Amino acid sequence: MSQENRSRRGRPRHETTSPLGRLILAAMKLLGLSYKDIVRESERLAHVNNNPDMRIGKSTLGNIISGSIHQPGTAKLDSLTIILNLSRTETDAAIGLQPQRRLREQLKTLRARTREINPDAVTRHRSIMVPILRDDAKLSESQFLEGALQEWTSVEVEYLSSLYPPYLGYVVIGEQDTNAVPVAPPGSRVLVNKLLTKVLPPENVSFHERELFYVLTPRGPTCVYLEYAPGDKIVLVPHPLSGNLREEFAANDVTIVGQVVGVLYPE
């Protein structure tokens, strides 16, 4: 087969005319997931739920995205909604069960919105090195770490659940949420401590020192700086370099979910 004929076969990777495929690709991009990530996580879900139908092979995923499989089975669709943090409303609309909803608006909303994600989406299949101590190591005595080590081993982060207590959450900054630019630009994943919700007076400190919060507002979730104002009001204060304007709401209309304590920048 000639090079010219080979180049005409098939659809370029990551391109699709399938509404469900476009939805899946948009979610994968937002969460930073690859085909391999989807396959591995579906295998884990199949094992945990004792349901082999939840497994999604790489070729099956490709066929779903391309549109060769128009409507996946219920179990596989459940896997996709869990892994990609989608709702059944979104997937039903994409496969035509809600034709009155325009997919273009749905995809725009998915890309634009700031939202909390499952910690597994960040920690899944990532490893860290953990020290294994010698049996005779005396931890009550000060010593050099290397002298007490037997070896180093690699451990997948998702199994170290104690490192991620329930009051910590991960949030993806949506494409249209620029209030925290350049500290947390769109596409960033931020770690939020839900125990830290107290807003302190700014007292002329720089924006690198001020607390950044993840909040729920009447206009949707956002990461922004906060100030209280007279009359039981709360002011959303964007970073000066973002170019955005301040917004004022009644304090009861804004929910402070927690303070941003870490940022993972998009590649």
Residue pairs with C-beta under 8 A, 6 or more apart in sequence:
11 66
14 25
16 22
16 25
16 65
16 66
16 67
17 67
18 64
18 65
18 66
18 67
18 70
19 93
19 94
19 95
19 96
19 103
20 64
20 65
20 67
20 70
20 72
20 91
20 94
20 95
21 64
21 65
21 66
21 67
22 94
22 103
22 107
23 86
23 90
23 91
23 94
23 103
23 106
23 107
23 110
24 64
24 65
24 80
24 84
25 65
26 107
26 110
26 111
27 33
27 84
27 85
27 86
27 110
28 34
28 38
28 84
30 110
30 111
30 172
31 84
31 85
31 117
31 121
31 172
32 189
32 266
32 267
33 83
33 84
33 121
35 58
35 61
35 62
36 58
37 83
37 124
37 125
38 56
38 61
38 80
38 83
38 84
39 56
39 57
39 58
39 61
40 124
40 125
41 79
41 83
41 120
41 124
42 54
42 55
42 56
42 76
42 79
42 83
43 55
45 51
45 54
45 55
45 79
45 82
45 83
46 52
46 53
46 54
46 55
46 79
51 75
53 73
53 75
53 76
54 75
54 76
54 78
54 79
55 76
55 79
56 64
56 72
56 76
56 79
56 80
60 69
60 72
60 76
63 69
64 72
64 76
64 80
70 95
71 77
71 95
72 80
77 88
77 91
80 86
80 91
81 87
81 88
81 90
81 91
83 121
85 115
85 117
85 118
85 121
89 98
90 106
90 110
92 98
93 101
93 103
93 106
94 103
94 106
111 174
111 175
111 176
112 174
112 175
112 176
112 177
113 174
113 176
113 177
113 220
113 221
114 171
114 172
114 173
114 174
114 177
114 214
114 220
114 221
114 222
114 223
115 171
115 172
115 174
115 221
116 169
116 170
116 171
116 172
116 192
116 214
116 221
116 257
117 170
117 171
117 172
117 189
118 170
119 158
119 164
119 168
119 169
119 170
120 158
121 170
122 170
122 189
122 264
123 157
123 158
123 164
124 158
125 156
125 158
126 156
126 157
126 158
127 154
127 155
127 156
127 157
128 154
128 155
128 157
128 160
129 152
129 153
129 154
129 155
130 152
130 153
130 154
130 155
131 145
131 149
131 151
131 152
132 149
132 150
132 151
132 152
132 153
133 139
133 148
133 149
133 150
134 148
134 149
134 150
135 150
137 148
137 149
138 148
139 148
157 163
167 193
167 194
167 195
167 258
168 191
168 192
168 193
168 194
169 191
169 192
169 194
169 257
169 258
170 189
170 190
170 191
170 192
171 189
171 190
171 192
171 214
171 221
171 223
171 260
172 187
172 188
172 189
173 180
173 184
173 185
173 186
173 187
173 188
173 189
173 190
173 223
174 186
175 186
175 187
176 186
177 186
177 221
177 222
177 223
178 185
178 186
178 238
178 242
178 243
178 244
179 222
179 223
179 224
179 225
179 236
179 238
179 239
179 242
179 244
180 212
180 223
180 224
180 225
180 238
180 239
180 242
180 260
181 239
181 241
181 242
182 239
182 241
182 242
183 207
183 208
183 212
183 239
183 263
184 190
184 212
184 223
184 260
184 263
185 265
185 266
186 266
187 265
187 266
188 263
188 264
188 265
188 266
189 263
189 264
190 212
190 214
190 223
190 260
190 262
190 263
190 264
191 260
191 261
191 262
191 263
191 264
192 214
192 257
192 258
192 259
192 260
192 261
193 258
193 259
193 261
194 257
194 258
195 258
196 211
196 258
196 259
196 261
197 213
197 256
197 257
197 258
197 259
199 211
199 213
199 226
199 227
199 228
199 234
199 256
200 211
201 227
202 210
202 227
207 225
207 239
207 240
210 225
211 225
211 226
211 259
211 260
212 223
212 224
212 225
212 259
212 260
213 223
213 224
213 225
213 226
213 256
213 257
213 258
213 259
213 260
214 221
214 222
214 223
214 256
214 257
214 258
214 259
214 260
215 221
215 222
215 223
215 224
215 226
215 236
215 254
215 255
215 256
215 257
216 254
216 255
216 257
217 236
217 247
217 249
217 253
217 254
218 249
218 253
218 254
219 247
221 257
222 236
223 260
224 236
224 237
224 238
225 236
225 237
225 238
225 239
226 234
226 235
226 236
226 237
226 256
227 234
227 235
227 237
228 234
228 235
228 251
229 235
229 248
232 250
232 251
232 252
233 248
233 249
233 250
233 251
234 248
234 249
234 250
234 251
234 254
235 246
235 247
235 248
236 246
236 247
236 248
236 249
236 254
237 246
238 244
238 245
238 246
